[in-house]
Amino acid sequence: MFGWRRNLFPLVAAAAMARGAAPPPAPYGALPTERQRIAQENPAFAFVHFTVNTFTDREWGLGDEPESVFNPTDFDADQIVRTAKDAGLSGLILTAKHHDGFCLWPSAFTEHSVKNSSWKSGRGDVVRELADACHRAGLQFGVYLSPWDRNRADYGRPEYLTYYRNQLRELLTHYGPIFEVWFDGANGGDGFYGGAREKRKIDNATYYDWPTTWAIVRELQPQAVMFSDAGPDVRWVGNEKGFAGDPCWATIDATGMFPGKADPKILNAGTRGGTSWIPAEVDVSIRPGWFYHEKEDEKVKSVAQLLQIYFESAGRGARLNLNLPPDRRGQIAPRDAAVLREWGRVLRTTFARNLAEGALAIATNTRGDDHNYSPERVLASDAAHYWATDDDARRAELTLIFPAATTFDVVRLREPITLGQRIDSFQLDAWIDGAWREVAHGTSVGSQRLMRLAEPVATTKLRLRIEAAASPALAEWSVFALAPATEPP
């Protein structure tokens, strides 16, 4: 997991010394791979749960649903993607096959797919239409392929793995670039299983032979990250309520974990100093269920709820995977779409203006007194350039002095994660009535830490007090005013 950067560090340091500049800090602890670093630059995207369950009003199908039941009346991939984009989401992951085994693409390896449905007389391909719509709109596209299949007669036997991997290859070779592959941990139980109608149990520690399956993803989509309880690239956050732990370390010791088996508490918080960089992903639905149900039309989460979810997921260094289930037309329902548009507007407006721009940044320590690591680097929002301290300075203070009184209620911090997660804790103080007053504190920072203050603060000076396991480095310190929200009727 440490990647090529750690091997490159001695060469970079030697070059810096040769030209009289201070060498960069040595990387600390587990490090992200390049694909993980890129993934964490896109902290919020959409989940789309859509299959026969949408038409049977179930959450989990049994696998005996006739193909003809899948028949959206007005499927509109562009409307789904446009709704996700309006919400400010950077990509979309489709449930290409859920536990019921029905495939949303015309797979060559099963008859249980859209090719035998009523929709478009069997000539439709949901995966194709959504992938193409994403590419047109500039969104990333990903796939969910359930390991559990309640339709297949051979599920639980070795030959099922050949079937499953053949389908994975179809999805990874026919639909363009894939940014994430989602492997669910649910597996084994009651099902149709080709007419057997029985309960099947598998040893999820050994049956799937995950390393062989993961190798297919690495071969065909090397830039895609893989999700499961234990990674290998992104881990489950341990709940489906929409929040990451506080702290939520990007590192974890994944020994003994695999899809379907992991301690939710450990997944939620991560492990400080863990052996692997496997950041959390928060999966949550805009509705109580994962699939569309008309009875839940009045239970869509509000803009305020989505804002809280964002600050407690993406704002804690995790990735937010927000489920948007299409209705029986094959579109995002009007109430959902209205809430998502307003939520996206609030976030765009909030983060459009960094109120720290123009401030003076000073620090108690700067690495080698070198301008390359000067405090003003935190105002540039550029992870490639950062403020850093000397190696022996594990505690440091950074102060922003504003040209005039500034009012804000949101603070964003970012570490340069290519150097690892270095900061252990921090306190934020505001200069109020002639004295410093603590207004926020926290532990993990990582790729992004957002703090939403209880009330707006007006001040001319802010101070950040940092304690770190290795010399601290900070790529961004920004402040914002949260835009007012209007709940759709």
C-alpha positions in Angstrom: 0.0 0.0 0.0 2.9 2.3 0.5 3.3 2.6 -3.3 6.1 4.2 -5.4 6.2 7.5 -3.4 8.1 6.0 -0.5 10.7 4.6 -2.8 10.9 8.0 -4.6 11.4 10.0 -1.4 15.3 9.6 -1.1 15.7 10.8 -4.7 13.5 13.8 -4.2 15.2 14.7 -0.9 18.6 14.4 -2.5 17.6 16.8 -5.3 16.2 19.3 -2.8 19.4 19.3 -0.8 21.5 19.8 -3.9 19.7 23.0 -4.7 19.8 24.3 -1.1 16.0 23.7 -0.5 14.6 21.8 2.5 13.8 18.2 1.6 10.1 17.2 1.8 8.8 15.4 4.9 9.3 11.6 4.9 6.0 9.8 4.3 4.4 8.5 7.5 2.5 5.2 7.9 0.4 3.6 5.3 -0.1 5.6 2.1 -2.8 5.7 -0.6 -2.2 4.2 -4.0 -2.6 6.6 -6.9 -6.1 5.2 -7.7 -7.1 5.7 -4.0 -5.7 9.3 -4.1 -7.8 10.1 -7.2 -10.9 8.5 -5.7 -10.7 10.6 -2.6 -10.7 13.8 -4.7 -14.3 12.8 -5.6 -16.0 12.5 -2.2 -19.6 12.2 -3.2 -21.4 10.2 -5.9 -24.7 8.4 -6.6 -25.9 4.8 -6.0 -28.7 3.7 -8.3 -30.7 0.7 -7.1 -33.0 -0.5 -9.9 -34.2 -4.0 -10.8 -37.2 -6.3 -10.7 -37.6 -5.2 -7.0 -38.8 -1.8 -8.3 -41.8 -3.5 -9.8 -42.5 -6.2 -7.2 -42.3 -3.7 -4.3 -39.5 -5.7 -2.5 -36.1 -4.8 -1.2 -34.6 -8.3 -1.8 -35.9 -10.4 -4.7 -36.0 -14.2 -4.2 -34.7 -14.9 -7.7 -38.0 -16.4 -9.1 -39.3 -13.1 -10.5 -40.3 -13.5 -14.2 -38.2 -11.4 -16.6 -41.4 -9.8 -17.9 -42.0 -8.0 -14.6 -39.1 -5.6 -15.5 -40.9 -3.0 -17.6 -40.2 0.7 -16.9 -42.7 2.9 -18.7 -40.5 5.8 -19.6 -36.9 5.0 -18.8 -34.7 8.1 -19.0 -31.0 7.6 -18.3 -30.3 11.3 -19.0 -32.8 12.4 -16.4 -31.2 10.1 -13.7 -27.7 11.4 -14.5 -28.9 15.0 -14.7 -30.4 14.7 -11.3 -27.2 13.3 -9.9 -25.2 16.1 -11.5 -27.6 18.7 -10.2 -26.9 17.4 -6.7 -23.2 17.9 -7.3 -22.4 14.2 -7.4 -19.4 13.2 -9.5 -20.4 9.7 -10.5 -22.9 6.9 -10.4 -22.8 3.3 -9.5 -25.6 1.1 -10.9 -26.8 -2.2 -9.4 -26.2 -4.1 -12.6 -27.2 -7.3 -10.8 -28.7 -7.4 -7.3 -29.2 -10.6 -5.1 -32.2 -11.7 -7.2 -29.8 -12.4 -10.1 -31.7 -10.3 -12.7 -29.2 -8.6 -15.0 -29.8 -5.1 -16.3 -27.7 -5.8 -19.4 -28.2 -8.6 -22.0 -25.6 -10.9 -20.5 -24.5 -13.8 -22.8 -24.3 -16.1 -19.8 -27.9 -16.1 -18.5 -31.5 -15.9 -19.8 -32.4 -14.0 -16.6 -31.9 -10.5 -17.9 -33.4 -7.6 -19.8 -33.1 -9.5 -23.1 -36.1 -11.5 -22.0 -38.0 -8.7 -20.4 -41.0 -6.7 -21.7 -39.0 -3.5 -21.7 -38.2 -2.5 -25.3 -39.2 -6.0 -26.4 -36.0 -7.4 -24.9 -33.7 -5.1 -26.9 -32.9 -2.7 -24.0 -29.7 -2.4 -22.0 -29.9 -0.3 -18.8 -26.2 -0.5 -18.2 -25.4 0.8 -21.7 -27.8 3.7 -21.5 -26.7 4.8 -18.0 -23.0 4.4 -18.9 -23.4 6.5 -22.1 -25.5 9.1 -20.2 -22.7 9.4 -17.6 -20.0 9.8 -20.2 -22.1 12.5 -22.0 -22.6 14.4 -18.8 -19.0 14.1 -17.6 -19.8 11.8 -14.7 -18.0 8.7 -13.8 -19.7 5.3 -14.1 -19.4 2.3 -11.8 -21.0 -1.1 -11.3 -22.4 -3.2 -8.5 -22.4 -6.9 -9.1 -23.9 -8.9 -6.3 -21.8 -12.0 -5.4 -25.0 -13.7 -4.1 -27.4 -14.9 -6.8 -30.7 -16.3 -5.7 -31.7 -17.2 -9.2 -28.7 -19.4 -10.2 -29.0 -23.2 -9.8 -25.2 -23.4 -9.4 -24.9 -20.8 -6.6 -22.7 -22.3 -3.8 -20.9 -24.6 -6.2 -17.5 -24.0 -7.9 -19.0 -23.5 -11.3 -20.9 -20.4 -10.1 -17.6 -18.6 -9.8 -16.9 -19.0 -13.5 -20.3 -17.6 -14.2 -19.8 -14.7 -11.9 -16.4 -13.8 -13.3 -17.7 -14.0 -16.9 -20.3 -11.5 -16.0 -17.7 -9.2 -14.3 -15.6 -9.3 -17.5 -18.7 -8.3 -19.6 -19.3 -5.3 -17.4 -15.6 -4.3 -17.3 -15.0 -4.5 -21.1 -18.2 -3.3 -22.8 -19.1 -0.1 -21.0 -16.1 2.2 -21.0 -14.1 3.4 -18.0 -15.3 2.2 -14.6 -14.4 4.2 -11.6 -15.6 1.8 -8.9 -16.7 -1.9 -8.6 -19.0 -2.6 -5.6 -18.9 -6.0 -4.0 -21.7 -6.5 -1.5 -21.1 -8.6 1.7 -24.6 -10.1 1.7 -24.5 -13.8 0.6 -26.1 -17.1 1.3 -29.7 -17.7 2.4 -33.1 -18.6 1.1 -33.6 -18.5 -2.7 -35.1 -19.9 -5.8 -31.8 -21.3 -7.1 -33.2 -22.6 -10.4 -36.3 -24.1 -8.8 -34.6 -25.7 -5.8 -36.2 -23.3 -3.4 -33.9 -23.9 -0.5 -31.5 -22.2 1.9 -27.9 -22.3 0.9 -24.9 -21.4 3.0 -21.4 -20.7 1.8 -18.2 -20.1 3.6 -17.7 -16.5 2.7 -14.1 -16.6 3.8 -13.1 -19.1 1.1 -15.9 -19.7 -1.4 -15.5 -16.6 -3.5 -11.7 -16.8 -3.8 -11.7 -13.0 -3.8 -8.0 -12.4 -4.8 -8.7 -14.1 -8.2 -11.8 -12.0 -8.7 -10.0 -8.8 -7.7 -7.2 -9.6 -10.2 -9.8 -9.4 -13.0 -10.6 -5.8 -12.0 -7.0 -4.9 -11.8 -6.4 -6.4 -15.3 -9.4 -4.8 -17.1 -10.0 -1.5 -15.2 -6.7 -0.7 -13.4 -7.9 2.7 -12.3 -11.1 1.4 -10.7 -11.3 1.2 -6.9 -13.0 -1.8 -5.3 -15.4 -1.6 -2.4 -16.3 -4.3 0.1 -16.3 -4.6 3.9 -12.6 -5.0 3.8 -11.5 -3.2 0.6 -9.1 -3.8 -0.9 -9.4 -0.1 -1.9 -12.4 1.3 -0.1 -14.1 -0.2 3.1 -17.7 -0.1 4.2 -18.3 2.4 7.0 -20.1 -0.2 9.1 -23.7 1.3 8.9 -26.3 2.4 6.4 -27.4 5.5 8.3 -25.2 8.0 6.6 -22.4 8.8 9.0 -18.7 8.0 9.4 -17.1 7.8 12.8 -15.4 10.7 14.6 -12.6 10.0 14.2 -12.6 8.1 10.9 -9.1 7.2 10.1 -8.3 6.2 6.5 -6.0 3.5 7.8 -7.0 0.1 9.2 -5.7 -3.3 9.9 -7.7 -5.5 7.5 -6.2 -8.8 8.7 -9.0 -11.4 9.0 -11.5 -9.2 7.2 -13.2 -10.0 3.9 -16.5 -9.2 2.2 -19.3 -10.2 4.6 -17.1 -10.3 7.7 -15.7 -7.2 9.5 -16.4 -5.5 12.8 -18.7 -2.5 12.1 -17.2 -0.5 14.9 -13.6 -0.9 13.5 -14.9 -0.1 10.0 -16.6 3.0 11.3 -13.6 4.6 13.0 -10.7 3.0 11.2 -7.4 2.3 13.1 -4.9 5.0 13.9 -1.6 3.7 12.6 -3.3 0.8 10.7 -1.2 -1.2 8.3 -3.3 -0.5 5.2 -4.8 2.7 3.6 -8.4 1.7 3.1 -10.7 4.7 3.6 -14.3 4.4 4.4 -17.3 4.7 2.1 -20.7 5.8 3.5 -23.7 4.2 1.6 -27.1 5.6 2.5 -30.4 6.0 0.6 -32.4 9.2 0.1 -35.4 7.1 1.1 -35.9 4.5 3.9 -35.5 1.7 1.3 -32.8 1.1 -1.3 -35.4 0.5 -4.1 -38.3 2.8 -5.0 -41.6 2.2 -3.2 -44.5 4.5 -3.7 -45.4 4.3 0.0 -42.1 6.1 0.8 -42.8 9.2 -1.4 -43.5 11.2 1.7 -40.4 9.9 3.5 -37.7 11.3 1.2 -34.8 12.8 3.3 -34.9 16.6 3.6 -32.3 19.0 2.4 -31.3 19.5 6.1 -30.9 15.8 6.6 -28.7 15.5 3.4 -26.5 18.4 4.6 -26.0 16.6 8.0 -25.1 13.4 6.1 -22.6 15.2 3.9 -20.8 16.8 6.8 -20.7 13.6 8.8 -19.5 11.5 5.8 -17.5 13.4 3.2 -16.8 15.9 5.9 -15.0 13.2 7.9 -12.7 12.0 5.2 -15.0 9.3 3.9 -16.7 9.0 0.5 -20.4 9.5 0.3 -22.4 7.1 -1.9 -26.0 8.4 -1.9 -28.7 6.1 -3.3 -31.2 7.6 -5.8 -33.7 4.8 -6.7 -35.6 5.3 -10.0 -39.3 4.8 -9.9 -41.4 2.5 -12.1 -41.1 5.0 -15.0 -37.3 4.6 -14.8 -36.7 8.1 -13.6 -35.9 9.8 -10.3 -39.2 10.8 -8.6 -40.1 14.5 -8.5 -39.8 14.9 -4.7 -36.4 13.3 -4.7 -35.2 15.4 -7.6 -36.3 18.6 -6.1 -34.5 17.9 -2.8 -31.4 16.9 -4.6 -31.3 20.1 -6.7 -31.6 22.3 -3.6 -29.0 20.3 -1.7 -26.6 20.6 -4.6 -27.3 24.3 -4.8 -26.6 24.9 -1.2 -23.3 23.0 -1.3 -22.1 24.7 -4.5 -23.0 28.1 -3.1 -21.3 27.4 0.2 -18.0 26.2 -1.2 -17.9 28.7 -4.1 -16.2 31.4 -2.0 -13.3 30.7 0.4 -13.5 33.6 2.9 -9.9 33.0 3.9 -8.6 34.3 0.6 -6.6 37.4 1.2 -5.8 36.5 4.8 -2.2 36.5 6.2 -1.0 33.1 7.3 1.8 32.8 9.9 3.1 29.7 11.7 5.2 28.9 14.8 7.4 26.7 12.6 8.1 26.4 8.9 10.2 23.6 7.5 13.7 24.8 7.0 12.4 28.4 6.8 11.8 27.4 3.2 9.2 29.3 1.1 8.2 26.0 -0.5 6.6 25.0 2.8 5.4 28.4 3.9 2.1 28.9 5.8 0.4 30.7 2.9 0.4 27.4 1.0 -2.7 26.4 3.0 -4.7 29.2 1.3 -4.0 27.8 -2.2 -6.2 24.6 -2.0 -3.5 22.7 -3.8 -2.6 19.3 -2.4 0.7 19.3 -4.3 1.9 22.4 -2.2 1.5 22.5 1.5 2.8 24.0 4.7 5.1 21.7 6.7 7.2 21.9 9.8 10.7 20.7 10.7 10.9 17.0 11.6 11.2 17.6 15.3 8.1 20.0 15.5 5.3 17.6 16.4 3.2 20.5 17.8 2.6 23.7 15.8 0.3 26.6 15.5 -0.9 28.2 12.4 -2.7 31.6 12.5 -4.9 33.4 9.9 -5.2 37.1 10.2 -8.1 38.6 8.1 -8.0 42.1 6.7 -11.4 42.7 8.2 -13.8 40.9 10.5 -15.0 37.8 8.8 -18.1 35.7 9.5 -18.1 32.0 8.8 -19.6 28.7 10.1 -17.8 26.1 8.0 -14.1 25.2 8.2 -12.3 22.8 5.8 -8.9 21.2 6.5 -6.9 18.9 4.1 -3.7 17.0 4.6 -1.5 16.1 1.6 -2.4 12.4 1.9 0.5 11.3 -0.3 2.6 11.9 2.9 0.2 9.8 5.0 -2.2 10.8 7.8 0.1 12.7 10.1 -2.2 14.9 12.3 -3.4 13.3 15.5 -5.6 16.2 16.8 -6.4 19.9 16.4 -8.1 22.7 18.1 -9.5 25.8 16.3 -9.6 29.1 18.2 -11.2 32.4 17.2 -10.1 35.8 18.5 -13.3 37.1 20.2 -13.5 40.1 22.6 -9.8 40.3 23.0 -9.1 36.7 23.8 -8.8 33.3 22.1 -11.9 31.1 22.4 -12.0 27.5 21.2 -14.8 27.1 18.6 -14.0 23.6 17.3 -11.7 20.6 17.8 -11.2 17.2 16.2 -8.8 14.3 15.5 -8.5 12.8 12.0 -8.1 15.1 9.0 -6.8 13.2 6.0 -8.3 13.9 2.6 -10.9 16.3 4.0 -12.2 17.4 7.3 -15.2 19.7 7.5 -16.4 21.3 10.7 -19.8 22.9 10.8 -19.9 25.3 13.7 -22.9 25.5 16.0 -23.3 29.2 15.2 -21.5 31.7 12.9 -18.3 33.2 14.2 -17.2 36.7 13.4 -13.4 37.3 14.0 -10.3 39.0 12.6 -8.0 36.1 13.6 -8.2 32.3 13.7 -5.6 29.9 15.3 -5.1 26.2 14.6 -3.3 24.2 17.2 -2.0 20.9 15.9 -0.5 17.8 17.5 0.9 15.2 15.1 2.5 11.7 15.1 4.9 13.0 12.5 5.9 16.6 11.5 2.5 18.1 10.5 1.7 19.1 6.9 -1.4 20.9 5.8 -2.5 21.5 2.2 -5.6 23.5 2.9 -7.3 25.6 5.5 -10.4 27.3 4.2 -13.5 28.9 5.8 -17.0 29.3 4.4 -20.5 30.6 5.2 -23.1 27.9 4.8 -25.7 29.0 2.3 -29.4 29.1 3.5 -31.5 26.2 2.4 -35.1 26.1 1.2 -37.0 22.9 1.6 -39.0 21.9 -1.5 -42.8 21.8 -0.9 
